[in-house]
Amino acid sequence: CTAVERVYVQEQVHDALVAKLREKMSMRQFGNRADQPDQMGPLISAAARQGIHDMVQRALQDGARLECGGTLPAGAGFFYPPTLLTQVRQDAEIVQEEVFGPVLCVLPYTTIEHALEMASDHQFGLASVLYTEDYRAIMQASNEIEAGELYINRTPADPYQGYHAGWKRSGLGGDDGKHGMLEFTQTRLVVMSY
């Protein structure tokens, strides 16, 4: 659920990041994990795989650039290669919808305000990650990112003492921590004179 689908990166380091991502993602193997445990496994169904592929194809038709992946592999299984897209429009379906597959869109930004605006400009808001050494950017993101979770300078690993829930159309309520336990209870007020 908290898989990275979009990366917003400063314009001046965009190309260098894309080159590194392309190299790493192109090397990633997929296949039966019983044969080789470090391989990426299959998607949940043929329909899911086709849906992801169709979404990638629509992004390409809409002007996105394919850096790697994006093909339907031959053979058995619901495998899909790690796919990297650039030159994707912010309003593209693949940016606005949840992909639920190994597809990463990289979009450049000019200012932190621009990045925060784009990061919140969609109908989902489960988790966001911010890598920065700028304390003001951290505080600004903490106040402005429209997501139930914000991870600063770390990957999105759910802290069990915290509350795990999304904003907007993400999630079905919350879990973990004290507030998560309250999701499974029903409050009752009893008022009486005895």
Backbone hydrogen bonds, N-H to C=O, Kabsch-Sander energy under -0.5 kcal/mol:
donor,donor_aa,acceptor,acceptor_aa,energy
7,V,105,C,-2.6
9,V,7,V,-0.6
9,V,107,L,-2.1
11,E,109,Y,-2.2
13,V,10,Q,-1.6
14,H,10,Q,-0.8
14,H,11,E,-1.0
15,D,11,E,-0.5
17,L,13,V,-2.4
18,V,14,H,-2.7
19,A,15,D,-2.2
20,K,16,A,-1.9
21,L,17,L,-2.8
22,R,18,V,-2.9
23,E,19,A,-2.1
24,K,20,K,-2.4
25,M,21,L,-3.2
26,S,22,R,-2.2
27,M,23,E,-1.1
28,R,24,K,-0.8
31,G,40,M,-2.4
33,R,31,G,-0.5
35,D,32,N,-1.2
36,Q,32,N,-1.4
39,Q,36,Q,-2.1
40,M,29,Q,-2.6
43,L,78,F,-2.9
49,R,45,S,-2.2
50,Q,46,A,-2.6
51,G,47,A,-2.5
52,I,48,A,-2.3
53,H,49,R,-2.5
54,D,50,Q,-2.8
55,M,51,G,-2.0
56,V,52,I,-2.3
57,Q,53,H,-2.7
58,R,54,D,-2.4
59,A,55,M,-2.0
60,L,56,V,-2.2
61,Q,57,Q,-2.4
62,D,58,R,-1.3
63,G,60,L,-1.6
64,A,59,A,-2.6
65,R,86,T,-3.4
67,E,65,R,-0.6
67,E,84,L,-3.0
68,C,84,L,-1.0
70,G,81,P,-0.5
83,T,102,P,-3.0
84,L,68,C,-1.9
85,L,104,L,-2.8
86,T,65,R,-2.4
92,A,89,R,-1.7
95,V,92,A,-1.3
96,Q,92,A,-2.3
97,E,93,E,-2.7
103,V,101,G,-2.4
104,L,83,T,-2.9
105,C,5,E,-2.4
106,V,85,L,-2.4
107,L,7,V,-3.1
107,L,105,C,-0.5
109,Y,9,V,-2.0
115,A,111,T,-2.3
116,L,112,I,-2.7
117,E,113,E,-2.2
118,M,114,H,-2.3
119,A,115,A,-2.7
120,S,116,L,-1.4
121,D,117,E,-0.6
121,D,118,M,-0.9
122,H,120,S,-1.9
123,Q,96,Q,-0.6
125,G,167,W,-0.9
128,S,149,E,-1.8
130,L,151,Y,-2.8
132,T,130,L,-0.6
135,Y,133,E,-0.8
138,I,134,D,-1.9
139,M,135,Y,-2.4
140,Q,136,R,-2.5
141,A,137,A,-2.7
142,S,138,I,-2.5
143,N,139,M,-1.3
144,E,140,Q,-1.8
145,I,141,A,-2.5
147,A,145,I,-1.4
148,G,125,G,-2.3
149,E,126,L,-1.1
151,Y,128,S,-2.8
153,N,130,L,-3.3
153,N,151,Y,-0.6
157,A,155,T,-2.1
158,D,156,P,-0.5
160,Y,158,D,-0.6
162,G,159,P,-2.0
164,H,162,G,-0.5
164,H,175,D,-3.2
165,A,163,Y,-0.8
166,G,173,G,-0.5
167,W,125,G,-2.5
169,R,123,Q,-2.4
170,S,167,W,-1.9
175,D,164,H,-1.5
177,G,160,Y,-1.3
180,G,176,D,-1.5
181,M,177,G,-1.9
182,L,178,K,-1.5
183,E,179,H,-0.8
183,E,180,G,-0.8
184,F,181,M,-1.5
185,T,182,L,-1.5
190,V,188,R,-0.5
191,V,189,L,-0.5
